[in-house]
């Protein structure tokens, strides 16, 4: 996955624990993604005992790497981002920034 901020080079999201939740959020196509879905996206096997805490840490790091303008918002149904994938298959390929409202 490649994330291209406007006016800059690609963001380096090397850690799978950052790429996987971003991919799940992009696959949500602007809709809220549940904590359970994000947890399943990050840990394909059995999640750790403190999965919710670990998920929050992953999202914190991802938010920090994406920067302030590219928010990941907590909503009643889960987490949502306005970042849109530019590929035909959301969550695979390229994501353009800045954040676009959908």
C-alpha positions in Angstrom: 0.0 0.0 0.0 1.2 3.5 -0.8 -0.1 6.6 0.8 0.7 9.8 -1.1 0.2 13.1 0.7 -0.5 16.1 -1.4 2.8 17.9 -2.3 5.0 15.2 -0.7 6.6 11.8 -1.1 5.0 8.6 0.0 4.5 8.0 3.7 6.5 5.1 5.1 4.0 2.7 6.7 6.4 -0.2 7.2 4.7 -1.9 10.2 1.9 -4.3 9.4 0.2 -3.0 12.5 -0.2 0.3 10.7 -0.9 -0.9 7.2 -3.6 -3.4 8.2 -5.9 -1.1 10.1 -5.5 1.6 7.3 -6.4 -1.0 4.7 -9.5 -2.0 6.7 -10.5 1.7 7.1 -10.0 2.2 3.3 -12.1 -0.9 2.6 -14.8 0.7 4.7 -15.1 3.3 1.9 -15.9 6.2 4.2 -18.1 4.2 6.5 -17.4 3.4 10.2 -15.4 0.2 10.7 -16.1 -1.7 13.9 -13.5 -2.4 16.5 -14.1 -6.1 15.9 -13.4 -5.7 12.1 -10.2 -3.7 12.8 -9.1 -6.3 15.3 -9.7 -9.1 12.8 -7.8 -7.2 10.2 -4.7 -6.7 12.4 -4.6 -10.2 14.0 -5.6 -12.8 11.5 -5.1 -15.5 14.2 -6.0 -15.2 17.8 -5.8 -11.6 19.0 -3.8 -10.8 22.1 -5.4 -10.6 25.5 -5.3 -6.8 25.5 -6.4 -6.5 21.9 -8.5 -3.4 22.4 -5.6 -1.6 24.1 -3.2 -2.8 21.4 -5.6 -1.6 18.7 -5.8 1.9 20.3 -2.0 2.0 20.3 -1.9 1.0 16.6 -4.4 3.7 15.7 -2.5 6.3 17.7 0.7 5.5 15.8 -1.2 5.5 12.5 -2.7 8.9 13.3 0.7 10.3 14.2 2.2 9.0 10.9 -0.7 10.3 8.8 -0.6 13.7 10.4 -3.3 16.0 11.9 -5.2 16.8 8.7 -5.8 13.1 7.9 -8.0 12.2 10.7 -9.2 8.8 11.9 -12.4 9.6 13.7 -14.2 7.5 16.4 -17.9 7.3 15.9 -20.7 5.3 17.5 -20.3 2.4 15.1 -16.5 2.4 15.0 -13.6 4.2 13.3 -13.8 6.1 10.0 -11.5 7.9 7.7 -12.3 10.1 4.8 -9.1 9.0 2.9 -10.1 7.4 -0.4 -8.4 4.6 -2.2 -7.5 5.4 -5.8 -7.4 1.8 -6.9 -10.4 -0.2 -8.1 -10.0 -2.4 -5.1 -10.2 -0.4 -1.9 -7.5 -1.1 0.6 -5.2 -2.4 -2.1 -3.0 -0.1 -4.0 -2.7 3.6 -3.5 -4.5 6.1 -1.2 -4.4 9.8 -2.1 -4.3 12.5 0.6 -5.5 15.0 1.5 -8.5 13.8 3.3 -11.7 14.1 1.2 -15.1 14.2 2.7 -17.4 11.6 1.3 
